[in-house]
Amino acid sequence: MPRTAITVVTDSVTGVNPVPTTGDAANDHQFPWAADAVLEVKNNHTATQDVVIITVADVDGNTVTDLTKTIPANGGVLRIGPFKPSIYRQPDGNVYVDLATATALTLGVTRTPRIPNA
């Protein structure tokens, strides 16, 4: 099955909801790599939960370990990123996010636009 897409939103002075996608441990997740992309994961469960950012198989012949992050329980939020392209951008241009379980997890990706000096 294809991975579940995580909605990407652009930060704005009017505010954004950065966690609109419900966790899907059966299919896992992906989002398009961007230099300014940051993953935000919220855990509304009573226990901590892990998310794993999948790395490419190797970089310059060296195996790179996947990045595992523990999300705090009871409404805990963790922001992860930005993601170095040589390590986290998959051949299809996406960043892959795997979940062991997805009980009460939500995920979102925000991008912060560059604002010219005014």
N, C-alpha and C positions, 0 to 999 in steps of 0.2 A: 504494500500500500504506500501511496505517496505520503511524505511528511506533511503535517499540518502547518500551514503558513502562520507566522506571527505577524499581526498587523503592525506596520511601521507608521509612526506619526511624527510630525515635525513640531518641535517645541515652538511655542508662541506666547506672546505677552498676554493673550487671552486665556491661556491655560490649555492643557491637554490631559486626556486620560491615558496614562502610559501602560496600563495593564488590562487590555480588552480581550485577550485570548485565553480561553479556558485550557488548562493543562490536559494533554492527551498522551498518556504513557504508552498506549497501544501503537500509535503511529509516530510518536516523537514530533519534533518541530524543526522549522527552518525559517530564516529570514535573509533577505538580500544583503550581502556584505556592503558596508559603506564605511569610510574612514571615521565618520563621526557617530556611528551607531552604538548605542548602549542598551543592553538587555536589562529589563527590570522584572524581577520575579517576586511575587507576593505569596506568602504562605498563610492561609487562614486555618490551618489544621493545628491540633494541639501538640503535634510532634514535629521536630525538624525534618526537612526533606532535602535531598540532594538533586542538583541539576548537573549535567555533564556537557561541556562544550567540546565537541569532537574536533580533534586536530587532523591535519592532513597526515598521511602515513609517515612521511619523513621530510625533513628539511635538510638539504645538502647531504643526504645520505645518513643523517642522524634521526633516530626514532624520537618522536616528540610525544610525551604523555598527554592524554586528554586532561582538560581542566575540570576538576570537580569542585563545586561550591555548595556549601550547606546553607539552606535558607532557614532563618530562625522561625520558631513556632509562634502561634497566636498573633497573627497579623504582621509578622516579620517581613521586611522588604530588603532585598539586596540588589544593587545596581552593579552590573558586570560589563566591562568594556572600557575603551574601544578594543577592537580585535585586530591584531597584526595580520595582514593578508597572507603572508608567507606561512603562517601557522594555522590560521582558522578559516580562511576562505577556501571552500571546497571547489573542485573542478567545475561545478555548475554555477559558481558565483555566489553560493549561499553559505551561511554559517549554520551548522547543525547543532541542535540542542536536544539532548536525550534526558528522559525522566525515568527513574526507577518506578515511582508511583506518581500519581497526579492528584492526590486527594486534596481538594480545596486550594490548588495552585492556580494562579493566573500569571500570564507572561505578556510583556509588551516591549516594543523597541521604540526608542526615541532618537531623533536626530536633531542636532542643534545647528541651525543655519548660521553661516558667518554673516555678520552685519558690518557693512562698510562703515568706516569712521564718518561720523556726521557732525 
